[in-house]
């Protein structure tokens, strides 16, 4: 398994462990050089959004992956975690609807998360 698939698998598990909502994966390898995959999830409140991000960072960190950059943690309406090969987006439900990354990145390929299990 290559690094981006392994990281995506770990991120999905971390999000599921904390009951992340509507977890989606977009394969952007053919449309962008910024990463291989976007992982998108949402939480129902600020505490859950931060808990999701904490669990992703802890899970990937135990596997030896550290984020290059994390943005938005304090406001917890949209937390972006850049791991080079993958980018994890964790939204509040309202901000996820507003920014609608799935629509913006529709040129990417939606991937069933079951492929990473």
N, C-alpha and C positions, 0 to 999 in steps of 0.2 A: 504494500500500500504506500502510495507516495505521501509526502508530508501534508499537502493541502487536503487530501481525502482523510488522512488520519486526524488532522486538526478539526475538520468539519465533523467527523464522527464524534470526537470528544466534545465539541461545542454543542452539538445536538443533544447528546446525553446530559450534559450539564444543564442545559435549558429545560429539558424534560424533567430532570430531577427536582427542579424548583417550580414545576408546573407552568412553564412558559406557554403562552397562548399562540396558536396559529404559526407554528415554526415553519418557515419556508427557506428553501435553498435555491439560489439562482447561480447557474454556471455562467460566468462572464468571460471565460477564457477567450472566446472567439470575438468578443466585442470591446475588450479593454485590456490594458496591460497592468492595471493597478492591483489586480488580484485574480485568483482563480474562481473563488466562490464568495458570494454574499450570503450570510445567514441572517435571517430576519425573524424576530420574535417580539412579542409584546407582553407586558405585565399589566395588572389591573390597578396598581397604585405605585407610588414612589418607592416604597419599601421593597415591593416585589421586583421592580425594575432594577434597583440596586443589588438586590439579592441574586438575581439572574446574572448580572455582570460579575459579581463577586465569585459566583460558582464557576462561571466560564473561566475567569482568570486563575482560580485555584486549580481547576481540573487540567487546563492546558499547562499551567506552571508545573504541576507534578510530572507532566510528560516532557518537560524541558522546553516548552514554548512560552516565551515572554512577549507581551504586546509591545509593538514598536511605539504605539501611542494610544491613549484612551482619552476621549473627549465626552463631556456632558454628564459626568458622573454626579456632580453635585446637584444639578437641576433635575436629573433623572427623568426627563421627558423624552430624550433620545440619547442613548449612550452608544458611541461608536468605538469599537475596539479593533484596532488595526494590527493584524498579525502577519503582515506582508502578503502571504499566500491566500489568506482568508480575511474577510472583514465582517465582524459581527455587529449587527444593528439591533439594539434592544430599545423598544419604544413604549411609551404610555399608549394606551389604546387610541386616545384622541389624536396624538401626534402621528401615529402610524397611518391613520385614515387621512390626515392632512397631507403628509409628505408622499404617501403612496409610492414607495420605491419599486414595488412590483410593476407598476405601470411605467415608471420612468425607465426601468431597466428591462422592459419587455423584449428587447432584442436579445437578451440573454436567454438561456434555456432553463425553465423551471425543472428542478430535479426532485423526484419523490424522495422524501427523507428515508424511506425504507431501504433505498439503495445504499445507505451509509450504516446499516445495522447488520 
